[in-house]
Amino acid sequence: MLIVAVFCLFALSVSAETDPNAPSECLSKCLTPLAKLQRSFSYVFNNFEKVCDLLEDGAFCARKCTQEDQTKFYQYTTFYRIHCIDYEEDIQEHLTCIAKAAEDADLVCKDKCKQAHKVEKTASKETKMKKECLTLECSTLCYFDELAESCPEARNVLLKINVGQVHSMASAVHPITMEKMLPECQNIHNTEYMRSKLLASSSSLLMDHTPSEMETEQQPVITA
């Protein structure tokens, strides 16, 4: 899942005093409880009701802020909104399995994607941004693979969630801003690109669970 954005968006500072581009004092107050949550799928899915309650509290809090702040709250909490509101019923059906599988997925994907796209401290700003976007793409595909493999019945739901989240993020980006992005960053905001990547992973998973023709041919023949 586009672990995406969520956790990256919450990396932003909540102190308007030190960063002129940081959220307002009102928005910071509403985001802080969510920003303090442990940033792992295991935590989110094993504490699903608590997390969703915090999202609801935050949304209620944001109503007291400006319209601009409310829009930012909606954007910053994309991950939680997608899971707790848009696909909450679908997730509930598979929550037990996903919550159990998420712990191993966290370990596998964090290590795999961090190692695959290491960033040197001396790297240029452009190189760091490129690596960050590649890491996000890697994480999205890795989490989908790991969770779908452990919970095959949830595969279609996981696919819908990922595609929905990419679409939601892309919709919040101005076309001019999108054009200025590095190709690697445009990709993770491109619904069709990510859909094709996820479907490729999905097809691979299905093949892995389909008996080969050789295995079928080798089944013993029972004669009278």
N, C-alpha and C positions, 0 to 999 in steps of 0.2 A: 504494500500500500504506500501510497505516496507519503511516506513517513516524512516525509515530505515536508513538506511545506510546513506542516504544523510546527514541527520542532524547530525548523529554521526560523520561522516567523517569530517564535517566542524567544529567539536568541536576541531579539531587539531589546534595547535598554528600556526600562520603565521609569527612568529618571529624566524628566523634562528639564531639570535644572542643568544637566551637564550636556545634553544633546538637543539642539534645536529641532531636530527631526523626529525626536522621540514622541510617544503618545502624550496627550495632554494629561494633566493631573487627574481629571475625571476618568478618562479612559484607562489610565494606569491602574487606578483603584479597582476597576472592573476586571481587568486582565490579570492582575497579580495572583489571585488564587489559582487560576489555571496555569499560569506561568511557573508556579512553584511545584506543580505536579511532577513526579518522576517521569522522565522522557523515555519511556519504553512501551512497546506494545503489550508486554506482559503485564505491566502495571495497569494500563488503560483497560484491558479486557478482563482482568481479574478484579477490577474495581469499577466496573462499567456503570453501575447505578450512581455511585458517588461522583464519578467524573461528569456524567450527564446532568446530575443535580447542580454541580458547580457551573456548568455551561448555562443552565437555565437561570441560575442566580446572577451570573455575569451579564446575560442578555437583559435581565430586568434592571440591573444596575445601569447598563448603558443607555437605557431610555432617558435617564436624567442628564445625559451628555448631549453635545451638539449633534446635528444630523450627520456631519462629517465624521465625528467620532463613532457614531452608530454604524456607519458604513465600514469604517476601519475595523471595528469589532467583528463585524460579519466576515470580513476578509481574513483577519488574523486567526479566527477560530474555525476556519474551513474544515480542518481535519475532524474536530470534535462535532461540528454541525453535521457533516456528512454521516458520521457514525451514529450520533445520538438522535438525530431528527430524520434525515432523509432515508436512511436504511435501518433504522432502529429495529423494526419488526423482523426484517430479514436476518439481522445479526442475532437477535434473541434466540432464534431457532437453532443456531449453530454455536452459540456463545460458549458453552461448556467445552466443546472440542477446540475452538479457536483459542480460548484462554489457556488451555493446557499446552497447546502447540506453540504459543507465542514466546514462552521462555526460551526454548531452544532456537526459535527463529531470531530472537534478539541476539543471541550469542553468535550464531552463524553469520548473519547478515552484517552486523557491526564489524566483525573481524574481516569478512570477505571484502566488503566495499571499502573499508578503511585501508586495507593493504593494497587493493587494486588501484587506488587513486591517492597515493600519498602526496602531500603537499610540502615542499621544502619551505622553511621559514624565509628564505631569501628570494622566493619566487615572486614574480611580478603580480600585480593586482589582477591582471587579465588571466594569468595562469591559474591563480588561486580560485577565481570565479569559475573558470572552465572545469577545474577539478571538483569543485563543490557541486556543480550541476551534474557532472558524470557520476558523482557519488550518490546523488539523489535518484538518478535513473537506476543505478545499480541497486540501491536499497528498495526501490519500488518493485522491481522485478524479483529480487531475492525474497522479499517478504511474501510476495504473491506465491512464488514457487514453494517456499517452505510451508506456508499455511495451507495452501491448496493440496499439497502432497499429504499432509497430516490429516486434513479434513476435506477429502475429495467431494463430499456432498455439498460443501460450502463454496466450491470452485466458482460457480456462476455468480453467486452473491459477491464474492471477493472481486471478481472481474468487474461487476457493475459498480462497486464502490470505488475502485481505482479509476475507472474511466470517468465516473461522475466527479471525482475530486479533481482530476486533470482539467476537465471542462470548466468546473467552477473557478479554478485558479486562472485559467486562460481568459475567462470572461471578465476577470477583474483587472486585466492588464490592458493598457491603452495600446492600440495598434502601432503607434509611433515608438512607444517604449519597447514593444516586441521586436520591431525591426532593428533596434539598436543592440539587442541582446546577442551574445555569442551563439553560434549554431547549437552548441551543446545545451545552452539554456533555453533556446527556442524549442528544442526537442521535448523537454519535460513539460512544456506548456502546449504542446501540439497533441490534441486529442487523438487524431488518426494515427500519428506516429506511435504514441504510447499504446493505443489500442492494438496495433499490429504487433508490437513487442510482447504485450501480454497474451495475445491470442497465440503467438508462436510458442510461448512458454506453456500455455494451456494445452496446445496440441501435443507438445512434447510429453507433458504429464499423462495425457490420455494414452499415448503410444506406450509409455512405460508400464501402464496397467493393463495393456491388451495382450493376450497370449499370442505368440507368433505362430505363423502357419506351420513352422517346423514342430513346435510343441504340440499343435493340434494333430499333425500327421503321426506323431509318435505315441498317441494315445493307444493303449492296448485294444485289440479287436476281439470281442467276445463271440465265440462261435458256439453253435449248438452241440 
